[in-house]
């Protein structure tokens, strides 16, 4: 699936450098990590994907009569190269551009038409009337920020990072492996007073979000299985009662020549009239709930025909199995006993 970035061999390291940190100190720390053996690149950011942070702002532009909400990420030059986030138009900003040059993602760029149409557009943050106008110099691919199934409703603005925030991420890519331990040991040596908040391989951070989803799906599956079994027991109880009331009738019919197969077909035909409304009602309610929970579905759409076919087939099979004991009971009625029972009842 398209995440918008490459997580292989990447480490997310979040450090609290203290309130008195300077730009030179932060840059020196980045350079020290970049000098580690086997390092392919290092960048700074305040909101890398799957780092747990998310910052929002409202942006004004020539095409937006009202402010548009968007994510805002502060990153250093080289960030897009380290995470291998493709640029679909324009270029990344450089130190020579200053603070006014920004990159937006393709989700936000759609406001201007094609990605190339966003280049050169001027943006302003709606909550800061005195802020410097921002000029778009590049358009990056959309990035999944918190989960692999998010709907990318918000665009993202990337601006040059400064040292005003003491808590920052280092995004480091190794050549052959994620240098988790190497980064941790270096920070302990060169920045012993810094608080290490996060130091994890990016692919592990992505996998953790899936583990939560898997655990939730397992719990939901267990509840669904329990519901299915209870439904089957309910069908069995209802049909067992209905068949028991007609045992004498079935016996009489068999006594006058009805075949056991005909009795079996009748029991299943009557059972179908009980199961069919339940299947249709369940399908309707299920479709409605699936649309409500559509943003939580992963790799499947609310109207996925194959998924619904499997669900309906499973319920139908369980219903057929629940009918089976009652159907066999109806087939095994002794005609003589049924006739005697009918005669006694009529007498």
Secondary structure, DSSP 8 states (H G I E B T S, - for coil): ---SS--TTEEEEEEE--TT--HHHHHHHHHHHHTSTTEEEEEEESS-TTSS---EEEEEETTEEEEEEEEEEEE-TTHHHHTT--EEEE----GGG-TTEEEEEHHHHGGGSSGGGGTT-EEEETT-TTS--EEEEEEE-----S-TT----SEEEEEE--SS-SEEEEEEEESSS--HHHHHHHHHHH-TTSEEEEEEEHHHHHHHHHHHHHHHHHHHHHHHHHHHHHHHHHHHHHHHHHHHHTHHHHHHHHHTT--HHHHHHHHHHHHHHHHHHHHHHHHHHHHHHHHHTGGG-SS--TT-HHHHHHHHHHHHHHHHHHHHHHHHHHHT--HHHHHHHHHHHH-
